[in-house]
Amino acid sequence: MTQANPAVAADETFDGTWPFQARFTEAPGFPLHYIDEGSGPETLLLLHGEPTWSYLFRQQIPVWAARHRVIGVDHMGFGKSATPQDRTYWLQDHVDNLERFVLALGLSDLTLVMHDFGGPAGMGLAIRHPDRIKRVISVNGPTPAGQPDLMDRLTANVAAAPWFQWILKAEKEGVLEQTLGQLDYNILSTLKLNGFERNEIVTDTWLQAYRAPFPTPADAAGAIGWAKGFAIGAHDFETPDAVTGAELAKKPALALWGEADRTLHAEHFLPLFSQAFPNGHIHRLPGAGHYSPEDAPEAVARLVAEFVATSSGAQATPSEGGLDARPAAA
C-alpha cells in the first residue's frame, strides 16, 4: 500500500479508533491521503484544520457514511498526507491542492463540511467551482467570501484569541518554527490553547493519533506554515465576483459553532457566515469549544445528518430528532 507520511503507517488504526481504508492520490503533486466511505445520494467532503487531520471527524464518519458517500481529506503536511519540503503551506496552496483533488476524482454536488482553516480552504474551492458545490456546512470554520468587514472582524478576533496572540508574539520573537516544530511533544498544549472542553477524552490513543504526524520539525511544516502564513500575512483569501457570490449565497448552508471556542469567536465569525449565506442556519453548541466534533460528537453527527436530509427534501427519521437551526442573523 502506498505510504505518504512515513511517520504514520497507511494502515495505522490507532487501536481501532480509525478503521477506515487509506487511499492516496498524486493529483496535487505529492501523495495526498483521503478516505472514501459509504455510498448514497449525497457526497460529503470533510475538511479539517490546524493542527489536526481527518481523525477529528472519526466519530461522525460512520453515522454519515451509513447513508451517504463520505470523503475525508488530509491537507498537505497533516495526517497521513505527505509533507513536501519544497512547497509553501499558505491558504492558496491548500486551495490549489483541494481543487486538483476534486477535479482528479471528478467530484460534484459536494456538501462541504469545514472545520478551522478547512473553512477558508473549502470556500476557496467553492468560489473557484460553485457549480460543484451543493451545500456548505461550517463547523467552527470561517467562511470568507469577500465580505466588506472581513479583515476588520479577523483583526477584532485576534484581540480576543490567545492562539493568534501567541502566533504573532512567537513570530516576532523568532520562536514560532522552533515551538511548533516540537508538536510531537507539545501537541496537547497546542490543542488546549485553541480550545476543547472535555478533558476526559484525552487518552493515550487519542494523544498518539494527534501527535503521530509530527515526529520531527520537518514533519510539522504544515502546522508551522499555517501559523506563519497568518503571522506574516501570506494567506490569500479567494474573493468571488458578484455573480459567483450571488450563486453561493443561494446554497443551503449551516453553521455549527461551539460557543466556548477561544480561537474563532462566534461574535466575529457568525456574522460573516450570515453575510455569505443570508438564508443559512445557525446552531450554537453550548459547552463545546473550538474542536466541537470532539466536544459534541453526537450533536455534530446528528445536526449535519438532519440538515443534509432536510435540505435535500428527504425527511429525518424520528430517532435523529429535530434540527434546531435558526435562520442566520447578522
Secondary structure, DSSP 4 states (H G I P E B T S, - for coil): ---S-TTS-TT--TTTT--PPPEEE-TTSS-EEEEEE--SS-EEEEE--TT--GGGGTTTHHHHHTTSEEEEEPPTTSTTS---TTS---HHHHHHHHHHHHHHHT--SEEEEE-TTHHHHHHHHHHH-GGGEEEEEEES----S--TTHHHHHHHHHTT-HHHHHHHHHHHHT-HHHHHTTHHHHHHHHHHHH----GGG--HHHHHHHHTT-SSTGGGHHHHHHHHHHHHT--------HHHHHHHHTS-EEEEEETT-SSS-HHHHHHHHHHH-TT-EEEEETT--S-HHHHSHHHHHHHHHHHHHHHTT----GGG-----EEP--
